[in-house]
Amino acid sequence: MSGRVLSFTTPAGAVSVRVRDCVVAGWTGRDKAALDHHIEELAAIGVPGPSKVPLYYRVAAAQVVQSDTVQVLGRDSSGEVEPVLIATDDGLLLTVGSDHTDRKVESYSIAVSKQMCPKVLATAAWPVEPGPWMDRLTLESRATIGGREVVYQTGTFAMIRPLLELVEGYGGLKPGTVMLCGTVPVSGGIRHADRFAMRLSDPESGAAVEHAYSIETLPEVS
């Protein structure tokens, strides 16, 4: 079964991709100390550590969206800014996305938690041009919590395993596959927000890809 058709604005024009598969690469920190820090962040909210690193979690293609609002159950979920690769017939595109995850479910099954929430992507993308220059690319997220916007995450691609290394570790990406490639540490601890804004930028050229979405919480009933 295929997911929805996503549309991206690229320097060469508009590109449409029908999503057939989605994979979330987890535990992708390049630096052991930074990876241990992320493991500790999750352990603080009851999430067990990985069996190996990196791990690849499959997610239903229909969970990949480009919305400006998502609906989640309760207030136990949160966003995570990540570089995202989209495989097309003409090569790989790079954009920014959020691996929105249910943290309560994550405490007993990371794989299930990944499936519980949408994976939100931006509507702009760049063609992938491999090289050391990619390490300078930056990731930032800002979260609106209690009516106040705060810096939630900041980091560079140098903190994450090289993206093409992640692709190779998975066995390659067929056209129509979306891969979320890992995140950078959170400032102040993982927590729920009412709005999540994310940005991928090149500090040298000033180019950036941005997206933001609101989180609507549905009531938990029993």
LINWOMO-V360852 format. One line per field, one symbol per residue. psi: psi as a letter, one per 20 degrees, with the letter a starting at -180 (. if undefined). burial: 1 if it has 16 or more other ideal C-beta (glycine too) atoms within 10 Angstrom, else 0. Layout:
# LINWOMO-V360852
psi: ???
burial: ???
This chain:
# LINWOMO-V360852
psi: pqarpqppprhiaqpppophqppopqljphphghghghhhghhhjjpqrqhrqrqopqqphiiprlrjpqpqoakjrqropqqppoprhjaqqpaqrpmpqohghhhiogghhhihqqopqrjqqqqpnqrhhhhiqqpqqppopkjppqpgqqrrhiiqqphhhggghijrpqpjppppjrarqqojqprqriqppqppqohghiqqpqqqqqoppqqpq.
burial: 001001010000001010101111111110000010011001000010000011001010101111000101100111111111111100011111111111111110010011111111110111010000010011111111100000011110101111100110000010011111111101000111101111111000000110111010000000
